[in-house]
Amino acid sequence: MSSPPPTNSPSSPPSAAADRSPRAKRIAAAVVNAFVATVVGTVLLVLCFFRWPARAGVWVQPDEVDSGGFGPYGLTVWEVSPLLSPWPRYEVWVTRRGDPYYGQATGYEFHNSGGEEDYFDRCQVDWTPDGITLTEPTGHRLFIPESAFVGGR
């Protein structure tokens, strides 16, 4: 009658950890590190460039200003800063009310260096037949000519 082979005999299967060579361990570590670096890099890029627009101010064209039958229009200031931006970025949009995809959009640097909460509430918007003038509390002005947003440009 034969006895079973001892457990440490060469015929027993080696464990997975003992089977890995140092080269295989380095390759596995490099693959894991590359995966982690890719995930972290992707998250950082998204945070640097992803924008979540926030409406900062809205003004509506008064009824007494005629836009040649194309209106009424509205002026909206959007904060469009990327999530990790050190300073705010803004866009000024003049669009038909109810249709945000038609009109004029322009980047604009507001002069709210103090970060005042009511800054946009204190901005003034004047609608004339020539266009729109947005006046900041600091006195800076942005003029958007009517030809830039009325009737298909």
Buried (B, 14 or more C-beta within 10 A) or exposed (E): EEEEEEEEEEEEEEEEEEEEEEEEEEEEEEEEEEEEEEEEEEEEEEEEEEBEEEEBBEBBBEEEBEBEEBBBBBBBBBBBBBEEBEEBBBBBBBBBEEEEEBBBBEEBEBEBEEEEEEBBEEBEBBBEEEBBBBBBBBEEEBEBEBEBBBEEE
